Amino acid sequence: MELIPIEKTLDVEVVEHQLAELWKDTSGDRETDDDAAVLRARVANLLVFVPSEELLDHVHQLLPELTAIHPSRVLMMLGDRSAPDSDIEMAVASYLHADKRSTRKRLCCEEVTLKAQGDFVVELPSAALPLLVSDLATFLWWRDDVRVSDKAFNSLLRASDRLVIDSAEFADPLSNLAEVNKLFTEENKRSQGQVGISDINWARLTLWRGLLADFYDVPACQELLEEIDYVRIDYVAPAQSPTSVAPQALLIAGWLASRLEWSLAEEQTPAENDETLSFKFSRKQRGSSPTVKEGLGDRGGSPTVNEGLGSREIKLELNRVEPGDNAPGKLLRVELRKSSDQPASFTVSRSADNLHLVAEAESGSKVHRGRVLPVRNRSAAQLLSREMEILCNDRIYQEAIALATDLIDSSLPSRLS
């Protein structure tokens, strides 16, 4: 891919003319040129914001795979706020995709790259947004820290139909998750419109949620699950924040507590060490057997249970473990345990070879092996492609984020300062 500089960065006609010329150059003679691109395709607008050259290079590596699935006009923005002031620079490029059954070029996609530094970063949206193709869905892939007060972020968000983030990349996971939660407030919905929000890190937890929800579909497990009083979540710390809680751990904790309708206790016990954080919940005692109220589906299910009388206390622990052969920020094990009367446990964990997720139920001396699923090591392009097929908000994710934020606010305020 060759980037062609554009001198008049705010002249839309100049940019459109250069993009059209690139397409003509690649088209060649359609009857005699085997490398001719016969179709200029754009089914969506993709805005991408990155804060560093390293991430810019990473996105450039992903775009050929992504645009082969979702041909798009890609508007790449590099905004380095820490560098000396430098006005916007712009360049254009095109991507060629071959027919799967031959080597002939059949598809041409296009990219506009904009770079700015220092105080000029805030001007990037004013240069990029006029280049959007009208009547196409617009996706914003924001690969920087989330700050609802950020002017560039707000300008791009108002022009987008869907925001895509990856909480695994947050430099400060706790404060950034709290900022994401603010996007769901009524005030932000009024100012930004009904923008759908996706978290690629949430999609990585789909298998975990599915296996945990499966326990609630087994009649023999339901009565035992009704009496669980302890949950332990093991995770590896994020690489960019080695002493912080991994967002995957907070998201799965928020999902469990919100789906099971647990209430966070008003008084929490201070953490005794940095490796394990404990939280106390209460829940209404059920008067009948639990049932799954909503189906799982690919977006993640919700093992919720019937109403009843009384209350029960549940202890939840987020436990940071040594990474070993596991990647930073990854979830390793989730255990639901019933301690009283007839002890039982329900566990989903990574296999020793890190290639599978294993579900296991233990009651007394009996161990029941559940489903074993291969770990999906999908690329960022594949995950983003999945999110570009969805425009509505995921209510279950929204509720999980809200409860994860409650955990942050109740027991981790010092870590946000």
Buried (B, 14 or more C-beta within 10 A) or exposed (E): EEBBEBEEBEEEEBBBEBBEEBBEEBBBEEEEBEEBBBEBBBBBBBBBBBBBEEBBEEBBEBBBBBBBBBBBBBBBBBBBBEBEEBEBBBBBBBBBBBEEEEEEBBBBBBBBBBBBBBEBBBBBBEBBBEBBBEEBBBBBBBBBBBBBEBEBBBBBBBBBBBBBBBBBBBEBBBBBBBBBBBBBEEEBEEEBEEBBBBBBBBBBBBBBBBBBBBBBBBEEBBBBBBBBBBBBBBBBBBEBBEEBBBBBBBBBBBBBBBBBEBBBBEEBEEBEEEBBBBBBBBBBEBEEEBBBBBEBEEBBBBBBBEEBEEEBEBBBBBBBBEBEEBEBBBBBBBBBBBEEEEEBBBBBBBEEEBEBBBBBBBBEEEEEEBBEBEBEEBEBBBBBBBBBEEBEBBEBBBBBBBBBBBBBBBBBEEBEE
